[in-house]
Amino acid sequence: MAGGEDRLLDVRGMKCPMPVLRTRRELAAMRSGDILQVLATDPKAPDDIAAFCQETGQEVLSSGEADGEFRLRLRRR
C-alpha cells in the first residue's frame, strides 16, 4: 500500500453535516494509504463519519472520545 502520510483535520465546533463534508474533501485530496486524524466535538460526527467511510470504502482505524472531544483515525483506500 502506498502513502502513509498523516494529516490532521480539526472540525471542532462544526455541526452536522460539516464534519463529514470536510472529511470527504480532505480524504479526496489524499493518496491511498495516507492516514487522516479527525478532531470533532459534534456528538454525531463519529457515527456520521464511520457511515461515510463504510459507504465509500475508507477504513476507520480507531475512534474514541475524551472530555467531549472525538478523535478518529482513518486510512484512505
N, C-alpha and C positions, 0 to 999 in steps of 0.2 A: 504494500500500500504506500503510495506516495504521500508527500506532505508531512504533517506532524507539527506545523507551526501553531502556537497558541495565540488566541485573540481573546480580548475581554470586551463584553458588551454590557454596559451599565444602563438598565432601563428602570432603575429605582425611581419611584414617584409617578411612573406612567401607568395608566389604566388600560384595560382591555378595550380595543384589540391591539394597542400599540406594542406591547412586548413581543407578541407573535409576529407582527408585521416587521418590526426591526430585526428580530431573529432571522426571519426568512430572508430579508435583504442582506444581512451580514453573511449568512451561510452561502448565498448565491455568489458572493464575491470571493469565496474561499476555494482552496483546492481540496481534492479528495484526500482524506486522512488528517486534515487540519482539525484542531480542537478549538471549540468556542466555549468560553465560560460566560454565562449569563447571570447577572445580578438583578433581582427584581424584588419589589415589595407588594405587588398586586397578588393577593392570595389565589387568584385564578390562573396566574401565569404558569406555574409548574404543570398543571393538568393540560392547559391550552397548548403549551409548547411541546409536551410529550405527545399529545394527539397529532399536532402538526408533524412531528418527527416520524411518527408511525405512518402517517399518510404519505409522506414524501421519501421514506426510506433512510432518514438520518438516524443516527444512533445516540441514545441517551446513555451516557457513561455513568452519571451519578446525578442525584437530586437530593437536596437537603435544605433544612430551614434552621435558622438560629436568630432569635430576637426579632422576629418579623421580617427577616431578610431571607430570600430564597436564592440558592446558588445551584445552577445546573451546569453540567459539563456535557457538551455534545460533540460528536465526531461527524464531520462532513463525509458523506459517502461519495 
